[in-house]
């Protein structure tokens, strides 16, 4: 199975598709651990404490894969037993990890634990849940100056509205090249992949899972519900 082929529909699905037909720039994480972890975090009976624990483990796999998509070059090193070929990554202090608040903050925590030197940016966008198309609205953004690479963090890529608005902001206001943006998400769907490719074909997407489709309420199916609410323990809040 290639890096962009995976079982669609999440744990338990038997249908295999080529996700590059939705977006040629998508990279699907290949780890046997993800299947079991996602079974736990998708389950409606999983407690908040367990959801956070299992999702952090899955986020670590995703974050490492996303970081690995930034430019690198061959290098030679010496081990205690002899020479060895490897790769040298970019200076990660040139990367800004940008979260789409609030759910993106969950993934941002994991990224910062892996690369403490990374700087942080914030974009606050919320979906209008009363609109039939769940259109996004921008409320706030702040990024450090003179950063070349962006790791955009949002656990769910559904319609693509929030992601596209965020990338619009990064490109137009902060003058980031789309090819220097890596968008990391835990779960996406074909509709979101296609929408992002149509607007920004140069942006690379690194995802842990590609699910089946959006329902009429524009939620990913099978999905896992609202990631932010389940991670931050606010499923019972208005």
C-alpha positions as CSV (number, residue, x, y, z in Angstrom):
1,X,0.0,0.0,0.0
2,X,1.5,3.4,-1.0
3,X,1.7,6.4,1.3
4,X,-1.5,7.9,-0.2
5,X,-3.6,4.7,-0.1
6,X,-5.6,3.8,3.0
7,X,-8.9,2.3,4.1
8,X,-11.5,4.9,3.7
9,X,-14.2,5.4,6.4
10,X,-11.9,4.8,9.4
11,X,-11.4,1.7,11.6
12,X,-13.3,-1.3,10.3
13,X,-13.7,-0.2,6.7
14,X,-12.6,-2.5,3.9
15,X,-12.7,-0.1,1.0
16,X,-9.4,1.0,-0.4
17,X,-9.1,4.1,-2.5
18,X,-6.4,6.4,-3.9
19,X,-6.7,9.7,-2.0
20,X,-4.6,11.6,-4.5
21,X,-7.6,11.7,-6.8
22,X,-9.1,14.2,-4.3
23,X,-5.9,16.1,-3.7
24,X,-2.4,15.2,-5.2
25,X,-0.7,16.8,-2.2
26,X,-2.2,14.7,0.5
27,X,0.0,12.4,2.6
28,X,-1.7,9.8,4.8
29,X,0.2,8.6,7.8
30,X,1.2,5.0,7.7
31,X,1.2,3.5,11.2
32,X,-0.4,0.4,12.5
33,X,-0.8,2.1,15.8
34,X,-3.3,4.6,14.5
35,X,-6.0,2.0,13.8
36,X,-6.3,1.1,17.5
37,X,-5.9,4.6,18.7
38,X,-8.7,5.9,16.5
39,X,-11.0,3.1,17.5
40,X,-10.7,4.5,21.1
41,X,-11.0,8.2,20.2
42,X,-13.9,7.7,17.8
43,X,-15.9,5.7,20.4
44,X,-18.8,7.7,21.9
45,X,-18.3,5.9,25.2
46,X,-14.7,7.0,25.6
47,X,-14.3,9.3,28.6
48,X,-12.7,12.7,28.3
49,X,-9.6,11.6,30.2
50,X,-9.1,8.6,27.8
51,X,-9.9,10.7,24.7
52,X,-7.1,13.1,25.6
53,X,-4.7,10.3,26.4
54,X,-5.3,8.4,23.1
55,X,-5.6,11.4,20.9
56,X,-2.2,12.8,22.2
57,X,-0.6,9.5,21.2
58,X,-2.1,9.7,17.8
59,X,-1.2,13.4,17.5
60,X,2.4,12.6,18.2
61,X,2.5,10.3,15.2
62,X,0.8,12.9,13.0
63,X,3.0,15.7,14.2
64,X,6.2,13.8,13.5
65,X,5.0,12.9,10.0
66,X,4.0,16.6,9.3
67,X,7.3,17.9,10.5
68,X,9.1,15.4,8.2
69,X,7.4,17.0,5.2
70,X,9.5,20.2,5.5
71,X,12.6,20.4,3.3
72,X,15.6,18.3,4.1
73,X,18.9,17.3,2.4
74,X,21.2,14.3,2.5
75,X,24.0,14.2,5.0
76,X,26.6,11.9,6.3
77,X,27.1,11.2,10.0
78,X,29.3,8.9,12.0
79,X,27.9,6.4,14.5
80,X,29.9,4.7,17.2
81,X,30.3,1.8,14.7
82,X,31.0,3.6,11.5
83,X,29.6,6.0,8.8
84,X,25.9,6.3,8.1
85,X,23.8,8.2,5.5
86,X,20.9,10.3,6.8
87,X,19.1,13.6,6.2
88,X,19.4,17.0,7.6
89,X,16.2,19.0,8.2
90,X,15.7,22.7,8.1
91,X,16.3,24.8,11.1
92,X,13.0,24.3,12.9
93,X,13.2,27.7,14.5
94,X,12.2,29.0,11.0
95,X,8.9,27.2,11.4
96,X,5.8,28.7,12.9
97,X,3.1,26.3,14.2
98,X,-0.2,28.0,13.7
99,X,-3.3,26.7,15.4
100,X,-6.9,27.3,14.2
101,X,-8.4,28.0,17.6
102,X,-9.8,26.1,19.6
103,X,-9.5,22.5,18.4
104,X,-6.1,23.3,16.7
105,X,-4.7,24.1,20.2
106,X,-4.8,20.4,21.0
107,X,-2.5,19.5,18.2
108,X,-0.4,22.6,18.8
109,X,0.4,21.3,22.3
110,X,1.8,18.1,20.8
111,X,3.9,20.0,18.2
112,X,5.5,22.2,20.8
113,X,6.3,19.2,23.0
114,X,8.2,17.7,20.0
115,X,9.9,20.9,18.8
116,X,10.1,23.4,21.8
117,X,11.9,25.9,19.6
118,X,9.0,26.4,17.3
119,X,7.2,29.8,17.4
120,X,3.4,30.0,17.7
121,X,0.7,31.8,15.8
122,X,-3.0,31.8,16.4
123,X,-6.0,32.2,14.1
124,X,-9.5,32.3,15.5
125,X,-12.1,31.2,13.0
126,X,-15.6,29.9,13.8
127,X,-18.1,28.2,11.7
128,X,-21.6,29.7,11.5
129,X,-23.6,26.7,12.7
130,X,-26.8,28.4,11.8
131,X,-25.8,28.7,8.1
132,X,-26.6,25.7,5.9
133,X,-23.1,25.7,4.5
134,X,-21.4,26.3,7.9
135,X,-19.5,29.3,6.5
136,X,-16.4,30.4,8.4
137,X,-15.9,33.8,10.0
138,X,-12.5,35.3,11.0
139,X,-12.2,36.9,14.4
140,X,-8.5,37.2,15.2
141,X,-5.0,36.4,14.0
142,X,-1.5,36.9,15.3
143,X,1.8,35.5,14.0
144,X,5.5,36.3,14.6
145,X,7.3,38.2,11.9
146,X,9.7,36.8,9.3
147,X,8.8,33.1,9.4
148,X,9.3,31.1,6.2
149,X,7.5,27.9,7.0
150,X,4.1,27.3,8.5
151,X,2.7,24.1,10.2
152,X,-1.0,24.8,10.2
153,X,-2.8,22.8,12.9
154,X,-6.5,21.8,12.9
155,X,-7.6,18.3,13.8
156,X,-10.6,18.2,11.4
157,X,-10.7,19.1,7.7
158,X,-14.4,19.0,6.8
159,X,-15.8,21.5,4.3
160,X,-12.4,23.2,4.1
161,X,-13.8,26.6,4.8
162,X,-11.8,27.4,7.9
163,X,-8.6,26.0,6.4
164,X,-9.0,28.0,3.2
165,X,-9.7,31.2,5.1
166,X,-6.7,30.6,7.3
167,X,-4.4,30.0,4.3
168,X,-5.9,33.1,2.6
169,X,-4.7,35.0,5.7
170,X,-1.3,33.4,5.7
171,X,-0.7,34.1,2.1
172,X,-2.2,37.6,1.7
173,X,-1.5,39.2,5.1
174,X,1.6,37.4,6.2
175,X,3.1,36.8,2.7
176,X,3.7,33.0,3.2
177,X,4.2,31.0,0.1
178,X,1.6,28.2,-0.2
179,X,4.3,25.7,-1.0
180,X,5.8,26.4,2.4
181,X,2.6,25.5,4.3
182,X,2.1,22.0,5.7
183,X,-1.5,21.5,7.0
184,X,-1.7,18.8,9.7
185,X,-5.1,17.3,10.6
186,X,-6.2,14.1,12.3
187,X,-9.3,13.4,10.1
188,X,-10.3,14.7,6.8
189,X,-12.8,13.8,4.1
190,X,-12.9,13.9,0.2
191,X,-14.9,17.1,0.1
192,X,-12.4,19.0,2.2
193,X,-9.4,17.6,0.3
194,X,-11.0,18.7,-3.0
195,X,-11.9,22.1,-1.8
196,X,-8.4,22.8,-0.5
197,X,-6.8,21.6,-3.7
198,X,-9.1,23.8,-5.8
199,X,-8.1,26.9,-3.7
200,X,-4.5,26.2,-2.8
201,X,-3.0,23.3,-4.9
202,X,0.5,24.0,-3.5
203,X,-0.3,23.3,0.1
204,X,0.6,19.9,1.4
205,X,-1.8,18.1,3.7
206,X,-0.7,15.5,6.2
207,X,-3.5,13.5,7.8
208,X,-3.9,10.5,10.0
209,X,-7.3,9.4,8.5
210,X,-9.5,10.0,5.5
211,X,-13.1,9.4,6.3
212,X,-16.0,8.7,4.0
213,X,-18.0,11.9,3.5
214,X,-19.8,14.9,5.1
215,X,-23.4,14.5,6.3
216,X,-26.1,17.1,5.8
217,X,-24.9,18.9,8.9
218,X,-21.4,19.1,7.4
219,X,-19.9,16.8,9.9
220,X,-17.4,14.2,8.9
221,X,-18.7,10.6,8.8
222,X,-17.9,8.4,10.7
223,X,-15.7,11.1,12.3
224,X,-15.6,11.4,16.1
225,X,-17.9,14.4,16.8
226,X,-16.5,17.8,17.8
227,X,-12.8,17.3,18.4
228,X,-12.4,20.5,20.5
229,X,-15.3,19.7,22.8
230,X,-14.2,16.1,23.4
231,X,-10.5,17.1,24.0
232,X,-11.2,20.0,26.3
233,X,-14.2,18.4,28.1
234,X,-16.9,20.8,27.0
235,X,-19.3,18.4,25.3
236,X,-22.0,19.3,27.9
237,X,-21.6,23.1,27.5
238,X,-23.7,25.4,25.5
